Every structure is written in C-alpha cells, then in structure tokens.
Amino acid sequence: MLLLLSVSFVPVRCPASAREMVTIGPTFAIAEPDTLDEIKQRARSVDWDSWLRRSDPERASAFRSIDLPRALRNRSFLFDPTYTLPRDIVGNGKVLWPKGTTINVYERIRTTSRTIVIADDPEHFLWLRDVAKPQAGDRVFLAGGNVLVRMRAEQRRLYVLDARVVERFGLAAVPAIVRQEGNRLRVTEYALGG
C-alpha cells in the first residue's frame, strides 16, 4: 500500500518590527526583579575609584598562594595519593562513585608531566629556569606570593598554590618537583643555598 502525503507551505509574512508580537496562551507578569538591572544598580552605588585606590594587588586574596617552608635539605620520597571521596561523584544523572569510595587516580592514568612548586623568591625563579626547566605539560605553582603580580613580572604561567594542592601532592617544602612513579607520586625537594 502506498501512502502519499501532500504538504503545502503557506508563506508567512514576518512582522516589520519586533514590537509586533503575537501572544499564544496565557501570560503572567514576572514577579522577580530583573537580575541585570539589580547588578547595574548595585554597581552604580559603589565608589569604584575609592575601591581601586584601596585595593592592593599584592595582597589580593584571590591570587594569593599559601606559603610553604623552604627545604632545608635535599630529599625525595614517595607519596600515596589515595583518598576517600567526601561526596558522591555524579555523571549523567547517575552516581558513578559513591561517597566513601577509596580512589587513586594514578591506578588508571599515566602522565609524564610534572608539578613544580616554587616560592616567591628570585632564587627560586633562577632554580626554575636553570634546574627544573619546565616543559610543555608541566604546571608551576607559586607558594607564598601573589600569582597575578608574579606572572606579569616573570612573563610565565603560574598557578595558585592552595591547601587542596598541598594535600593531594603531599607537599611539605619548596622548591619541589612532583612526578608520577607507578601509582604513587615521587616528591623531590631541593635545598637552595640562599
């Protein structure tokens, strides 16, 4: 049996201006204030010149890294990065790994990139350039300094060192290089002369 459908297209003329709108179905007034208007109103109420004069980019907390002590001796140790999930990991609406699951991501991934951690100290930047020699894929974290200020001064990409990074990589002193060794991390600390 052959079924033929006949479809006809009727040309529809678009309104000349966007103001000519057709309402289909019931309409209701919006009860909430417009978010963009609220943001603009609040921004107008701030004395930005005064705020900018007060703010010290060297002390800006969003770019300020936590401090770590300087390494007093050269040492190398293995760190087990296994941790217990503090909450469910959800993907596509399903729990992939429930809270309380013990995980070591290095049992599943292999990487040759390194994590390099230095202090905000000229001697550490020299060590970074002459000894650590970062390569593509390496990440350099700054301890005890303002990352934004130092990135501008050094013309290099730096990351904010926070407590989570210190804990996940087993960091204790700087400068240090962290690299994967099997399913553990090899942390090597370097004592500098200065």
C-alpha positions as CSV (number, residue, x, y, z in Angstrom):
1,M,0.0,0.0,0.0
2,L,1.4,3.3,-1.0
3,L,0.6,6.3,1.1
4,L,1.2,9.8,-0.3
5,L,1.3,12.8,1.8
6,S,0.6,16.2,0.5
7,V,2.3,19.1,2.3
8,S,1.7,22.6,1.3
9,F,3.7,25.6,2.5
10,V,1.9,28.8,3.1
11,P,4.1,31.9,3.1
12,V,4.0,33.8,6.3
13,R,4.9,37.4,6.4
14,C,7.2,38.3,9.3
15,P,6.3,41.5,11.2
16,A,8.2,44.6,10.1
17,S,9.3,45.3,13.7
18,A,10.0,43.1,16.7
19,R,7.3,45.1,18.6
20,E,4.6,43.3,16.7
21,M,4.4,40.1,18.8
22,V,1.7,37.5,18.8
23,T,0.7,36.1,22.2
24,I,-0.1,32.4,22.3
25,G,-1.5,31.0,25.5
26,P,-1.9,32.6,28.9
27,T,0.6,35.2,30.1
28,F,1.7,36.2,33.6
29,A,3.6,39.1,35.0
30,I,7.2,38.4,36.1
31,A,7.4,38.6,39.8
32,E,11.2,38.6,40.3
33,P,13.2,41.8,39.7
34,D,15.4,41.8,36.6
35,T,18.9,40.4,37.7
36,L,20.8,42.6,35.2
37,D,19.0,45.7,36.5
38,E,19.9,44.7,40.0
39,I,23.6,44.2,39.1
40,K,23.7,47.6,37.3
41,Q,22.1,49.4,40.2
42,R,24.5,47.9,42.8
43,A,27.5,48.7,40.5
44,R,26.3,52.3,40.2
45,S,26.2,52.6,44.0
46,V,29.9,51.6,44.5
47,D,32.6,54.3,44.6
48,W,34.9,52.4,42.2
49,D,37.7,55.0,42.3
50,S,38.0,54.7,46.1
51,W,37.8,50.9,45.9
52,L,40.6,50.8,43.3
53,R,42.8,53.1,45.3
54,R,42.3,51.0,48.5
55,S,42.9,47.6,46.8
56,D,46.5,46.4,46.9
57,P,47.1,43.8,44.1
58,E,50.0,42.4,46.1
59,R,47.5,41.4,48.9
60,A,44.5,40.4,46.7
61,S,43.4,37.2,48.3
62,A,42.0,35.6,45.1
63,F,45.6,35.5,43.6
64,R,47.5,34.9,46.9
65,S,49.0,31.5,47.4
66,I,49.5,29.8,50.7
67,D,53.1,29.6,52.0
68,L,55.3,26.5,52.4
69,P,58.6,26.4,54.3
70,R,61.9,26.4,52.4
71,A,63.5,22.9,52.0
72,L,66.4,22.7,54.5
73,R,67.9,19.6,52.8
74,N,67.6,17.7,49.6
75,R,65.2,14.8,50.0
76,S,63.0,12.5,47.9
77,F,60.0,10.4,49.0
78,L,57.1,8.5,47.6
79,F,53.6,9.8,48.4
80,D,50.5,7.7,48.1
81,P,47.7,10.0,46.7
82,T,44.9,7.6,47.6
83,Y,42.0,9.4,49.1
84,T,38.4,8.8,50.2
85,L,35.7,10.6,48.3
86,P,33.9,13.2,50.6
87,R,30.8,13.2,48.4
88,D,29.1,11.2,45.6
89,I,30.6,11.7,42.1
90,V,27.7,12.1,39.7
91,G,27.7,11.9,35.9
92,N,24.7,11.8,33.5
93,G,22.3,11.8,36.5
94,K,23.9,8.6,37.9
95,V,26.2,8.1,40.9
96,L,29.5,7.0,39.3
97,W,31.4,6.6,42.6
98,P,29.6,6.9,46.0
99,K,30.8,8.9,48.9
100,G,33.3,6.9,50.9
101,T,34.9,5.2,47.9
102,T,38.7,5.0,48.1
103,I,40.4,6.2,44.9
104,N,43.9,6.5,43.5
105,V,43.6,8.2,40.1
106,Y,47.1,7.1,39.2
107,E,46.0,3.5,39.0
108,R,44.1,4.5,35.9
109,I,46.1,7.3,34.3
110,R,49.8,7.7,33.3
111,T,51.3,11.1,32.9
112,T,54.8,12.4,32.2
113,S,54.0,16.0,33.1
114,R,55.4,17.3,36.4
115,T,54.1,19.6,39.1
116,I,56.8,22.1,40.1
117,V,56.3,24.3,43.2
118,I,58.5,27.3,44.0
119,A,58.4,30.2,46.5
120,D,58.0,33.8,45.5
121,D,61.8,34.3,45.7
122,P,64.3,35.4,43.0
123,E,66.5,32.4,43.9
124,H,63.6,30.0,43.2
125,F,62.9,31.6,39.8
126,L,66.5,31.1,38.9
127,W,66.3,27.4,40.0
128,L,63.2,27.0,38.0
129,R,64.9,28.3,34.9
130,D,68.3,26.6,35.3
131,V,67.4,23.3,37.1
132,A,63.7,22.4,36.8
133,K,63.4,23.7,33.2
134,P,59.6,23.4,32.8
135,Q,58.5,21.7,29.6
136,A,55.1,21.5,27.9
137,G,52.5,20.0,30.2
138,D,54.4,20.9,33.4
139,R,52.5,23.1,35.9
140,V,54.3,25.6,38.0
141,F,52.7,26.6,41.3
142,L,53.7,29.6,43.4
143,A,53.9,29.4,47.2
144,G,53.7,32.5,49.4
145,G,53.0,35.1,46.7
146,N,50.6,36.9,44.5
147,V,50.3,34.8,41.3
148,L,48.9,37.6,39.2
149,V,51.6,40.1,40.1
150,R,54.4,37.5,39.7
151,M,53.0,36.2,36.3
152,R,53.2,39.8,35.0
153,A,56.7,40.3,36.3
154,E,58.1,37.0,35.2
155,Q,56.1,36.6,31.9
156,R,55.3,33.0,32.7
157,R,52.2,31.0,33.5
158,L,51.9,30.2,37.3
159,Y,49.2,28.6,39.3
160,V,47.8,29.5,42.8
161,L,49.0,27.0,45.5
162,D,46.2,26.2,47.8
163,A,45.7,23.7,50.7
164,R,44.0,21.2,48.3
165,V,47.0,21.0,46.0
166,V,49.4,20.7,49.1
167,E,47.3,17.8,50.4
168,R,46.8,16.0,47.0
169,F,50.5,16.1,46.2
170,G,52.0,15.5,49.7
171,L,53.9,18.8,49.6
172,A,56.0,19.8,52.6
173,A,58.7,22.2,51.4
174,V,59.7,24.2,48.4
175,P,61.2,24.2,45.8
176,A,59.9,20.7,44.8
177,I,59.1,18.7,41.8
178,V,56.3,16.1,41.8
179,R,56.1,13.3,39.1
180,Q,54.2,10.1,38.8
181,E,56.0,6.9,39.7
182,G,53.7,3.9,39.2
183,N,50.5,4.6,41.2
184,R,52.4,6.9,43.6
185,L,54.0,10.3,43.4
186,R,57.7,11.0,43.7
187,V,58.2,14.3,45.6
188,T,61.7,15.7,45.4
189,E,62.6,18.7,47.5
190,Y,65.7,20.9,46.8
191,A,67.6,22.9,49.4
192,L,68.9,26.1,47.8
193,G,71.9,27.9,49.1
194,G,70.4,31.4,49.9
